[in-house]
Each structure stands twice: as structure tokens, then as C-alpha cells.
Amino acid sequence: MVSAGNHNHGSEMPEWLPRATFTVIGSVLAVYAGFLLMRTLKDLIAWLVIALFLSFALEPLTNRLEKRGWKRGYATGVILVASLLIFGVFVGSMVPLIVAQVKELIQDAPHFINQISSFLYDKFRITISTNDLLNKISDLGASFGVSGGNVATNVLGLGGRVVGGIFQTLTIALFTFYLVVDGPKVRRKVMALMPPKQQKIFLETWEVAIEKMGGYLYVRLILAGLTTLSAFIVMSIVRVPFALPLALWMGLIAQFIPVVGTYIAAAVPLLVALLENPWSALIVLIYVIIYQQIENYFISPKLTAKTMQLHPAIAITAAIAGGTIYGAVGAFLALPAAAILQVVGSTYTRRHEVIDDDAGLLSKPKAKK
């Protein structure tokens, strides 16, 4: 009887098992539901993140105007409206010219590709298949209306994209407005939920985010503008085709892709110039080398002295991760986010004295005399 009782007692289900099972199942379902919700609201979440970073960039200027007697809402509205007007004028004046030159570039792309293919075969006996690339260019040309097709469909498609872009821009601007205007109120409400020590950390982290994001955005835009202007002047002088879109490509790619952006940005203009005139390509190459040295040693150090400094490996990793998550916008926002995390980590990470290294693993090898 004792053994039977022990046997029955051992076969009973533990009291905690049903609760643990339901907890695990509920947690898995909650995580899965959250994942589905985030995927559904992916665009909205991205807009909110973009607005948050833009609010970091705009808040210092709003604070300055507020100290001069402006109302915070009025100052933020003026800054946003002025920014949107400048952006609208720039896009309105540049887009028609860029679209026209891009259409011309798409039309001439098959000729350039065939030239490259012939050059590789004649000089190096390398044969490349151009059919897939030419088909993709043909599809791209159709979307621009280059190859004819249904003009009404192209116009409607372009109109839909324009309306969608305007709606997205206005939505981000609205989020940015409220984040800047109500920033102090939001911070106070969040800090009210924290003990004093955590309040200090939260406030200092927010200040770092504003400082780094604002400085990063302003510096990148200034450098991109200088690169675009100088590249456009040089390529126009040596008569490189499609100078404006190529100059914009150089300015944006060189400044917003870390480490390797300059080389990627220079490759396309050099290739176009080489196919047009080798001497033009040589002049563009000389310009790229000289301008890069001037920017690295004279312009950039002065502009970035008080803004974020990222290790190249961290910058590349952050850009790849951000690009994987949300494309070009994610790669762009990943850099200031990484800089903020780096500064916060270095500020609040406790450091210890490094022990002596008898094996020489922590020191550079001494040069032999």
C-alpha cells in the first residue's frame, strides 16, 4: 500500500506546471502578436522614429528662439514651415531637371553597357552577360515613360507616388511639431515615474541625443552641399554628361554612407566620364582626390569637432543593420543612434585599472633597432 501510494503521489501533476504552461504559451502568443503588429505598423513606427530624430535636430533652434521671447509653438511652426518651404522650392526647381537627365541617362545606358562589354572583351577577353541588366534598365525606363507605353498609366502612377510622398512628409512634420513643442512636458511626465538618480541619467541622455543628432544632421547637410556644388562645377567645366544628378549622387552618398561612401560616390561619375572622354575622367579623379584631402584635413575637422565621432567599424555595422531593417532611411538614422549609444555607454560604464601584461598581449611590439 505504501508503494502504491508513493507511486500515485509521484504521478500527480505539479501544481506549478499548468500555470507555467499557460504563462509560456501566453508569452509566445504575445510576442508573436507584437511582431505582427509591428510589421503591420512598420511605416508608422518608422515615421515616428524619423520625427523623433528630427525633433532632436530642431529643438536647439527652438530653444534659442524661445529664450528670445518667442512662444514655443510659434517658433517650432516657423522653423518647420520654413524648412518645408525650402525643401519644396529645392525639389520643385531641381526635380524636373533631374528627371530629364535621368531619362536621358536611362536612354543612353544600353550604349554605355555595350561599350563596357566590348572594352572588357577586347582588352581582357572577358565576356559578360548584359541581357538581364538591359532588361532591368528597360523596365526602369518604362516607369519613367522613356520607352513610350501607356502615358496615362505612368502619369497616374507618378501622381500617386507624389501624393503618397506629400502625405508622408506632412505626417512626419506633424509628429515632429508635437515632439518639439511638448518635449519638455513629455520629459517631465516620464521623469516623474523615475527615482532622482535615474531622472538625472535620463535627462543627460536626452541632452546627448539632441546635441549629437542636431550636430550630425547639420554637418552632413553642409558637407553634402559643398560636395554637390564643387562636383557639379567641375563636371560642368569638363562637360561630363548628367552633371547635376551625378553631383547630387556624390554629395549624398559620400556624406551619408560611412567610410566607403566616398569611393562608391566617385565610381559612377568616373565611369560616365571615362566612357565620354578619358581626359575628363582623369580631371574628375584629380578633383575627387584633392577635394577629399581638403575636406578631411581642413573642412570636416572644424565642423565635426563638437559632433559625433564613430569608429569606422561601428559606423559600418550600424549602417548595415539600419539598412537591413529599413533601407536607406534606416542606414541614415542608425549612425546618430549608434553615436548616442556610444556616448551614453562611455559616460555610464564603469572602468577599471588594467592589470600588467607580462605576455605582451596588450602592448604593441617594439621595433627592432
C-alpha positions as CSV (number, residue, x, y, z in Angstrom):
1,M,0.0,0.0,0.0
2,V,2.8,2.4,0.8
3,S,4.5,1.7,-2.5
4,A,1.2,2.2,-4.4
5,G,0.6,5.5,-2.5
6,N,4.0,6.7,-3.3
7,H,3.5,5.7,-7.0
8,N,0.2,7.7,-7.2
9,H,1.8,10.6,-5.4
10,G,4.7,10.6,-7.9
11,S,2.5,10.6,-10.9
12,E,0.5,13.7,-9.8
13,M,1.0,16.8,-12.0
14,P,2.9,19.5,-10.1
15,E,0.8,22.5,-9.1
16,W,3.0,25.0,-10.9
17,L,3.0,23.2,-14.2
18,P,-0.4,24.4,-15.6
19,R,0.3,28.0,-14.7
20,A,3.8,27.8,-16.2
21,T,2.5,26.2,-19.3
22,F,-0.2,28.9,-19.8
23,T,2.4,31.6,-19.0
24,V,4.8,30.3,-21.6
25,I,2.1,29.9,-24.2
26,G,0.7,33.4,-23.4
27,S,4.2,34.9,-23.7
28,V,4.8,33.3,-27.0
29,L,1.4,34.5,-28.4
30,A,2.0,38.0,-27.0
31,V,5.4,38.2,-28.7
32,Y,4.0,36.9,-31.9
33,A,1.1,39.3,-31.8
34,G,3.5,42.2,-31.1
35,F,5.7,41.1,-34.0
36,L,2.6,41.1,-36.3
37,L,1.5,44.5,-35.0
38,M,5.0,46.0,-35.6
39,R,5.1,44.6,-39.1
40,T,1.7,46.0,-39.8
41,L,2.6,49.4,-38.4
42,K,6.1,49.4,-39.8
43,D,5.7,52.6,-41.8
44,L,4.0,54.4,-38.9
45,I,6.8,53.3,-36.5
46,A,9.4,54.5,-39.0
47,W,7.7,57.9,-39.3
48,L,7.7,58.2,-35.5
49,V,11.4,57.4,-35.3
50,I,12.2,59.8,-38.0
51,A,10.1,62.5,-36.3
52,L,11.9,61.8,-33.0
53,F,15.4,62.3,-34.6
54,L,14.2,65.4,-36.4
55,S,12.9,66.8,-33.1
56,F,16.4,66.2,-31.6
57,A,17.8,68.2,-34.5
58,L,15.3,71.1,-34.3
59,E,14.9,71.5,-30.6
60,P,18.1,73.5,-30.0
61,L,17.0,76.2,-32.5
62,T,13.5,76.2,-31.0
63,N,15.1,76.7,-27.5
64,R,17.1,79.6,-28.7
65,L,14.1,81.4,-30.2
66,E,12.1,80.6,-27.0
67,K,14.8,82.3,-24.9
68,R,14.4,85.4,-27.1
69,G,10.7,85.7,-26.3
70,W,9.1,83.5,-29.0
71,K,6.3,81.2,-28.0
72,R,7.5,77.6,-28.3
73,G,4.7,76.5,-30.6
74,Y,5.1,79.6,-32.8
75,A,8.9,79.1,-33.0
76,T,8.5,75.4,-33.9
77,G,5.9,76.2,-36.5
78,V,8.0,78.9,-38.2
79,I,11.1,76.6,-38.3
80,L,9.1,73.7,-39.8
81,V,7.2,75.8,-42.3
82,A,10.5,77.5,-43.4
83,S,12.2,74.0,-43.7
84,L,9.3,72.6,-45.7
85,L,9.3,75.7,-48.0
86,I,13.0,75.5,-48.6
87,F,12.7,71.8,-49.3
88,G,9.7,72.3,-51.6
89,V,11.4,75.1,-53.6
90,F,14.5,72.9,-53.9
91,V,12.6,69.8,-55.0
92,G,10.3,71.9,-57.3
93,S,13.3,73.5,-59.1
94,M,15.6,70.5,-59.2
95,V,13.3,67.5,-59.9
96,P,12.2,68.4,-63.4
97,L,15.9,68.8,-64.5
98,I,16.9,65.7,-62.6
99,V,14.1,63.6,-64.1
100,A,15.0,64.9,-67.6
101,Q,18.7,64.0,-67.2
102,V,17.8,60.6,-65.6
103,K,15.6,59.8,-68.6
104,E,18.5,60.7,-70.9
105,L,20.8,58.6,-68.8
106,I,18.5,55.6,-69.0
107,Q,18.2,56.0,-72.7
108,D,22.0,56.1,-73.1
109,A,22.6,53.3,-70.5
110,P,22.4,50.4,-73.0
111,H,25.0,52.2,-75.2
112,F,27.3,52.6,-72.1
113,I,26.8,49.0,-71.1
114,N,27.6,47.7,-74.6
115,Q,30.8,49.9,-74.6
116,I,31.9,48.4,-71.3
117,S,31.2,44.9,-72.5
118,S,33.2,45.5,-75.7
119,F,36.1,47.1,-73.8
120,L,36.3,44.2,-71.4
121,Y,36.3,41.6,-74.2
122,D,38.7,43.5,-76.5
123,K,41.3,44.2,-73.7
124,F,40.9,41.3,-71.3
125,R,38.9,38.7,-73.2
126,I,36.2,38.9,-70.5
127,T,32.7,38.1,-71.6
128,I,29.8,39.4,-69.5
129,S,26.1,38.8,-70.0
130,T,24.2,42.1,-70.3
131,N,20.7,40.8,-71.1
132,D,19.4,40.9,-67.5
133,L,20.9,44.3,-66.9
134,L,19.4,45.7,-70.1
135,N,16.0,44.3,-69.3
136,K,16.1,45.9,-65.9
137,I,17.1,49.2,-67.5
138,S,14.2,48.8,-70.0
139,D,11.8,48.3,-67.1
140,L,13.2,51.3,-65.3
141,G,12.8,53.4,-68.5
142,A,9.2,52.3,-68.8
143,S,8.5,53.5,-65.3
144,F,9.9,56.9,-66.3
145,G,7.9,56.9,-69.6
146,V,11.1,56.6,-71.6
147,S,10.1,53.7,-73.7
148,G,6.6,55.0,-74.5
149,G,3.9,52.7,-73.2
150,N,0.7,53.9,-71.6
151,V,1.4,57.5,-70.8
152,A,-1.8,57.8,-68.7
153,T,-0.7,54.9,-66.5
154,N,2.7,56.5,-66.0
155,V,1.2,59.8,-65.1
156,L,-1.3,58.2,-62.7
157,G,1.4,56.1,-61.1
158,L,3.7,59.1,-60.7
159,G,0.8,61.2,-59.3
160,G,0.0,58.5,-56.7
161,R,3.7,58.4,-55.6
162,V,3.8,62.2,-55.3
163,V,0.6,62.3,-53.2
164,G,1.9,59.5,-51.0
165,G,5.2,61.3,-50.5
166,I,3.4,64.6,-49.6
167,F,1.2,62.7,-47.1
168,Q,4.2,61.0,-45.5
169,T,6.1,64.3,-45.3
170,L,3.2,66.1,-43.7
171,T,2.7,63.3,-41.2
172,I,6.3,63.3,-40.2
173,A,6.2,67.1,-39.9
174,L,3.2,66.9,-37.6
175,F,4.8,64.3,-35.4
176,T,8.0,66.4,-35.3
177,F,6.0,69.5,-34.4
178,Y,4.3,68.0,-31.3
179,L,7.5,66.3,-30.2
180,V,9.4,69.6,-30.2
181,V,6.5,71.7,-28.7
182,D,5.6,69.2,-26.0
183,G,9.2,67.9,-25.5
184,P,9.7,69.4,-22.0
185,K,6.2,68.3,-20.9
186,V,6.8,64.7,-22.1
187,R,10.2,64.6,-20.4
188,R,8.7,65.8,-17.1
189,K,6.0,63.2,-17.2
190,V,8.4,60.4,-17.9
191,M,10.9,61.6,-15.3
192,A,8.1,61.7,-12.7
193,L,8.0,57.9,-12.9
194,M,11.7,57.6,-12.0
195,P,13.8,58.0,-8.9
196,P,16.1,61.0,-8.8
197,K,19.2,59.1,-9.9
198,Q,17.5,57.7,-13.0
199,Q,16.0,61.1,-13.7
200,K,19.5,62.5,-14.0
201,I,20.6,59.8,-16.3
202,F,17.5,60.1,-18.5
203,L,17.9,63.9,-18.8
204,E,21.6,63.7,-19.6
205,T,20.9,61.0,-22.2
206,W,18.3,63.2,-23.8
207,E,20.6,66.2,-23.9
208,V,23.3,64.0,-25.6
209,A,20.8,62.8,-28.2
210,I,19.8,66.4,-29.0
211,E,23.4,67.5,-29.2
212,K,24.6,64.6,-31.3
213,M,21.7,64.4,-33.7
214,G,21.5,68.1,-34.3
215,G,25.2,68.4,-34.9
216,Y,25.3,65.3,-37.1
217,L,22.5,66.4,-39.4
218,Y,23.7,70.0,-39.8
219,V,27.3,68.9,-40.6
220,R,26.3,66.2,-43.0
221,L,24.0,68.6,-44.9
222,I,26.7,71.3,-45.1
223,L,29.3,68.8,-46.3
224,A,26.8,67.3,-48.8
225,G,26.0,70.7,-50.2
226,L,29.7,71.6,-50.6
227,T,30.5,68.2,-52.3
228,T,27.5,68.6,-54.6
229,L,28.3,72.2,-55.6
230,S,32.0,71.6,-56.2
231,A,31.4,68.3,-58.1
232,F,28.7,70.0,-60.3
233,I,31.1,72.9,-61.2
234,V,34.0,70.5,-62.1
235,M,31.9,68.1,-64.1
236,S,30.2,71.0,-65.9
237,I,33.5,72.5,-66.8
238,V,34.8,69.2,-68.3
239,R,31.4,68.6,-69.9
240,V,30.6,65.3,-68.2
241,P,27.1,64.3,-69.1
242,F,24.3,64.3,-66.5
243,A,26.4,66.6,-64.2
244,L,23.6,67.5,-61.9
245,P,22.2,64.1,-60.9
246,L,25.8,62.8,-60.7
247,A,26.8,65.7,-58.4
248,L,23.8,65.1,-56.2
249,W,24.7,61.4,-56.1
250,M,28.2,62.2,-55.0
251,G,27.1,64.7,-52.3
252,L,24.5,62.3,-50.7
253,I,26.4,59.0,-50.9
254,A,29.8,60.5,-49.9
255,Q,28.4,62.1,-46.8
256,F,25.7,59.7,-45.6
257,I,27.4,56.3,-46.1
258,P,30.3,55.9,-43.7
259,V,33.9,55.1,-44.6
260,V,33.3,53.7,-48.1
261,G,30.8,56.3,-49.2
262,T,33.4,58.5,-51.0
263,Y,34.6,55.6,-53.2
264,I,31.1,54.5,-54.1
265,A,30.1,58.0,-54.8
266,A,33.0,58.7,-57.1
267,A,32.7,55.4,-59.1
268,V,29.6,56.3,-61.1
269,P,30.8,59.8,-62.2
270,L,34.2,58.4,-63.1
271,L,32.7,55.6,-65.2
272,V,30.4,58.0,-67.0
273,A,33.3,60.5,-67.6
274,L,35.6,57.6,-68.8
275,L,33.1,56.5,-71.4
276,E,32.7,60.1,-72.6
277,N,36.3,61.2,-72.5
278,P,39.3,59.7,-70.7
279,W,40.8,63.1,-70.0
280,S,37.5,64.2,-68.4
281,A,37.7,61.1,-66.2
282,L,41.2,62.0,-65.2
283,I,40.2,65.5,-64.2
284,V,37.3,64.2,-62.2
285,L,39.6,61.7,-60.4
286,I,42.1,64.5,-59.6
287,Y,39.2,66.6,-58.3
288,V,37.9,63.8,-56.1
289,I,41.4,63.2,-54.6
290,I,42.1,66.8,-53.9
291,Y,38.7,67.7,-52.6
292,Q,38.7,64.6,-50.3
293,Q,42.0,65.7,-48.8
294,I,40.7,69.3,-48.3
295,E,37.5,68.0,-46.7
296,N,39.3,65.5,-44.4
297,Y,42.1,67.9,-43.2
298,F,40.5,71.3,-43.2
299,I,36.7,71.4,-43.5
300,S,35.5,68.3,-41.7
301,P,37.6,68.6,-38.5
302,K,36.3,72.1,-37.9
303,L,32.7,71.2,-38.4
304,T,32.8,67.9,-36.6
305,A,34.9,69.0,-33.6
306,K,31.9,69.1,-31.3
307,T,29.7,66.5,-33.0
308,M,29.7,62.7,-33.1
309,Q,32.8,60.7,-33.8
310,L,32.3,57.0,-34.6
311,H,34.8,54.2,-35.0
312,P,34.7,53.1,-38.7
313,A,33.8,49.5,-37.7
314,I,30.9,50.7,-35.5
315,A,29.7,53.1,-38.3
316,I,29.7,50.4,-41.0
317,T,28.0,47.9,-38.7
318,A,25.3,50.4,-37.7
319,A,24.7,51.4,-41.3
320,I,24.3,47.8,-42.4
321,A,22.0,47.0,-39.5
322,G,19.9,50.1,-40.1
323,G,19.7,49.5,-43.9
324,T,18.7,45.9,-43.3
325,I,15.9,47.0,-41.0
326,Y,14.5,49.9,-43.0
327,G,16.5,50.6,-46.1
328,A,18.3,53.9,-46.8
329,V,16.4,55.8,-44.1
330,G,17.4,53.1,-41.5
331,A,21.0,53.3,-42.5
332,F,20.9,57.1,-42.2
333,L,19.3,57.1,-38.8
334,A,21.5,54.3,-37.5
335,L,24.6,56.4,-37.4
336,P,23.4,59.1,-34.9
337,A,21.6,56.3,-32.9
338,A,24.9,54.5,-32.6
339,A,26.7,57.7,-31.7
340,I,24.2,58.3,-28.9
341,L,24.6,54.8,-27.5
342,Q,28.3,55.1,-27.7
343,V,28.4,58.4,-25.7
344,V,25.9,57.1,-23.2
345,G,27.8,53.9,-22.8
346,S,31.1,55.6,-22.3
347,T,29.6,58.0,-19.8
348,Y,27.9,55.5,-17.5
349,T,30.2,52.4,-18.0
350,R,32.4,51.8,-15.0
351,R,36.0,51.4,-15.9
352,H,38.8,49.5,-14.0
353,E,42.5,49.7,-14.0
354,V,44.1,47.4,-16.5
355,I,46.5,44.7,-15.0
356,D,50.1,44.4,-16.0
357,D,50.7,42.4,-19.2
358,D,53.7,40.1,-18.9
359,A,52.9,38.2,-22.1
360,G,52.9,41.4,-24.3
361,L,49.3,40.8,-25.5
362,L,48.2,44.4,-24.6
363,S,51.2,46.3,-26.0
364,K,52.4,46.9,-29.5
365,P,55.6,45.0,-30.4
366,K,58.7,47.2,-30.1
367,A,60.6,47.8,-33.3
368,K,63.9,46.2,-33.6
369,K,66.9,48.5,-33.7
